[in-house]
Amino acid sequence: MRIEGKEYRTIWYENNIVKIIDQTKLPHQFIIKELKTVKDSINAIKTMEVRGAPLIGATAAYGIVLAIQENNNLEFIKKSSEDLINSRPTAINLKWAVDRVMKKISGINSNQILEVTLKEAEEICNEDEKFCENIGINGLKIIEEIYNKKKDTVNILTHCNAGWLATINWGTATSPIYHAHKKGIPVHVWVDETRPRNQGANLTSYELNEEGVENTIIADNTGGILMQRGEVDMCIVGTDRTLANGDVCNKIGTYLKALAAHDNNIPFYVALPSSTIDWNLKDFRKIPIEERNSEELSHIEGVDKDGELKKVLIYPSKSKAMNLAFDITPAKYVTKLITEKGICEASEVGLINLFKK
Ligand code: MRU
């Protein structure tokens, strides 16, 4: 997708170096950062220079490439792969990507290991791009249907950033929106600010602006009244881990939006590539929910009047704060899942019919 008219992917490999767009500096500064070691990859994931389930998966895959470039000793590669998996706990894509690469290189001759790993990391990226494009083609039908009935702008609410910045390209939740926009269907996006890190305001609104999609940032608590006023036609969000029964783990606050949508009879869609499905875990209570530093709540970053990036304290200095990063929306509140293979019920039968038959 585009930034200032130029096409980018969110991650790429060039001359033995992995390049990323540093998302902690957006929307105020556009900085391309170089990752040269596996430690750089782990740090980029932990500090959220890269974030979003599919993108952290791809970064971990490239992280193994960087580990091998440093030292192709098997013990070092194994330890690096474990550290990559543990760098953020909730999104399943990290483990999915690392397991996929490690399986590919098991038993491989040491002089081929780098080439095979790099090929697999690139394959993961190419596949994610294709899957996200297909999510868009599938999800477009839903937006088209609403437009054909309404004959007016389709108002879509989204939470966090499940945009192209969270994937390799296209995004998950945003892909149907980009496809609708390219087809000339008038769409307008209500962008949840998404406290505490403001991925909605800082990233989703930014990338929609760059693609010329009309959007309005709202405080996280505004969605409910907009739904009651009939100003939301549908919600689409992404996911960090979807269980085989259709329960959806996503950015904190997603659950409350799903409850409000349910109360107002507004369809609530979740868009995901199959790399985000956890086929093994049965109970959503067992999903490891990341708890991040409370400083993300108590401090806020932005630019001052001279354009300088500044971080300021906004809470009483003696107050405690708690920062859970994800919540779970039970399948019963999810209207449908939009995947690369098609649209299905948020249920075991729905997912199995699409992916296991
Ligand atoms: O903490 P983040 O910014 O990595 O959380 C991202 C989300 O919750 C996204 O909605 C999710 O990863 C889906 S991305 C296509």
Boltz pocket constraint, residues with backbone or C-beta under 6 A from the ligand:
constraints:
  - pocket:
      binder: B
      contacts: [[A, 51], [A, 52], [A, 53], [A, 54], [A, 91], [A, 159], [A, 160], [A, 161], [A, 162], [A, 163], [A, 166], [A, 167], [A, 171], [A, 172], [A, 173], [A, 199], [A, 237], [A, 238], [A, 239], [A, 240], [A, 250], [A, 251], [A, 271], [A, 325]]
      max_distance: 6.0
